[in-house]
Amino acid sequence: MKELVLEVDDKKLSFKYVPLLFKTEEETNLFAKKNNKTVRETIAHRRYQSLKDQCEQLYSSYLDVPLGEFLNMLKQKRDLFYQSFLNPYGDLTYSQFFIQDPEIIHDSGIYAYTVEGELVYIGRCLDAYKKRVNSGYGRIAPKNCYKDGQSTNCHLNALITEAKHTQKIGFYTLSLENIDEIKELEVQMIGEYSPCWNKQLKV
């Protein structure tokens, strides 16, 4: 693919195309793998205390069952209460993807996603692209699916997973070092282009 050229304040910025590499298997019911705490231990935490009374009244015999196992059981029974523990994007289909380009994996800056050549997302990376993609958006952990997890990671990964089936996904980077410049440029570019995934992720 060609580089991506975006314009801000009459300046043309050239983003480098970086291949996204996908693992073949996709993941569903990922929340079910979070079993390091029981239901009882979970509802004792502040974030989940609003669910405590209902759990104790309706599911008292399951309080010492691992949380993911419990929620998966509820889902199989079509009991939608399981969704109360998850963020709005915590029960979607995810994929694992990563980048390997040695020229940029340790760089910081601005990155962009395209679908069939159309700009759909602009983001900033203040540490390293490798960390942002390989350990962030590209690898959803079971804990990310929950109310106190990373809903944005889940949402963006699911959008990419859905799009990659029928469309071409492009990932591009613009390497920068100055943190203030990165932050300012991200705001400018989102304001200028209004990428559709940026708007969806704000909802």
N, C-alpha and C positions, 0 to 999 in steps of 0.2 A: 504493500500500500504506500501511497505517497505521504509526504508530511502534511500536517494540518496547519493551515495558515489562518490565524485569527487577527482581527484588527481592533485596537483599542487606542483612543486618542490619536488617531492618524498614524499609529505605529503598527507595523505588521510583525506579528510574533509567529515564529515557525516552531511548531511542536513536532517532536520526533515520534514516528510510529514505533511502538514496542509490541511485539507479539504477546498475546495472552495465551497461555498454554492451559488447556483444560484436562482434568482427570476424567475418565470415562463415566464413572458411576456418579449419579446424583443422589441426594439425600432427602428423605422425607421422614417425618416424625422424629426429627433430630432432638427435640425437647425431651423425648423419652429416655435419652441416654444420660440425663443429669440425675444421678442416683447417689450423690454424696451426702444427701440429707433426706431425712424422712419428712412426711407431711407435717408431723408434730413440730419438728425443728424449724421447718419453713414458716409456719404460721405464727411462730413466736417472734419472728423478725418484724420490725416496724412496717416494712413495705407490704407485708402480706397479712397484717393483723385484721384488716377489714374482712378477710375471708375466714377468720378463726371460728366465729360462731356457727357459720354454715357448715364448716368442716366437722366441728364437734357434734353438731346436731344430726347431720345427715350421713356423715361418713366416719363415724366414731371407730368402727372396726378396722379402718384403714390408716389410722393416724401414725402407726409405726412402719408403714410400708414406704419404701424409697419413693421420692416424689415423682420422678419420671415414669416409673412403673405404674404408679397410681393414676397419673394423668393419661397415660396411654390406655389404661383400662377404661377410664371414663370415655375417652374418644371412641374406642371400639364399641362401647354401649350407646354411642351417640348422645352422651350427656355433655352438653356444651359448657358445663361448669369448668371443665379443664381449661378453657380459654381464659378464664379469670386470672390465671397465674402467668399468662404469656403476654408479651407485648403484641401490638396489632399485627406484626409481621413474623410472629414466632412459630407459625405452623404452615410454612410454605415449602416449596421445593428449592433446594439450594444445590450449588455445584462448587467444586474446589477448582480454583485456577490460580496461576502464579506467573511471574515474569522471571526471565533469566539473563536478560541483556546486561552484560558486565559493564557497559558504558554508563548506565544510568541507575542501577539498582541501589547504589549508595547515595545518590543525589537527592536533594529536596527541590521543591518548586511547585508548579501547577500541573495538574493532569486533566485529561479530558477523555470522555467516552463518546464514541459515535455509533450509530446504528444505520447501516446502509449509507454511510457517508454523512449523515445528518448529526450535528452536535446535539447530544442529549444530556450531558452532565459535565460540570466543571467542579473540580475540587482542589484543595490545597494539601500539600504534604510538607510538614515542618521538620520531619526527621529523615526518613529514607523511603524511597518508593518501594523497596523490597519489603519493608515492614508494613507499609500502608496496604499493599496488595497481598502479599503472600501470607502475612499473619493477621491481616485485618479483614478487608472486604472479601478476599478470596478464600478465606477459611473460617466458616462459621462454627463456633463452639456451641455445644448444647446450652451453656449458661447464657449465651447471647440471646436466646429465644425468650427469656423470661422478662418480667416487668422491670427488673433491675439490670437487664442486659443491654446489648447494643442494638436497638431497634433499627437505627439507620443502616448498620452493617447488614442486618437481615434483609431489609427492604431493597437495598441496592443490589445485593447478591441475587435476590430473587428476580429482580428486573433483568439482570444480565443473563441469568439462567433461562428465563422465559424467551428472551430475544434470540439467544444463540441457536435455538432449534431451527429457526426459519430465516434468520437474517445474519448479516455479517457484523460482528462486533469489532470496533477499533479502539485501541487504547493508545494515547499519545501523552508525551511529557514535555514540559518546558522547564529545564533545570535552572534554578536560581538559588542564591545563597542567603540573601538578606531577608530575614523573617518579616520585617515590616513591609518590604516590597511584595513578598508573597501574599500576605494578608490583604494588602490594598488592591493588588492586581486581581485576586480572586473575586473580591466584591465588585470591582469594575466590570469584569468579564461576565459575571452572572447578571449584573444589571444590564449590560449591553446585549446579551444574547438570550437571556431568559430560557435556559435549557429546560426541557420538559421534565426530566427526572429531578432536577433541583427543586422544581415547584412541587412535584409529587412527594418528595422526601420532607418537605416542610409541613405537609398536611398533618 
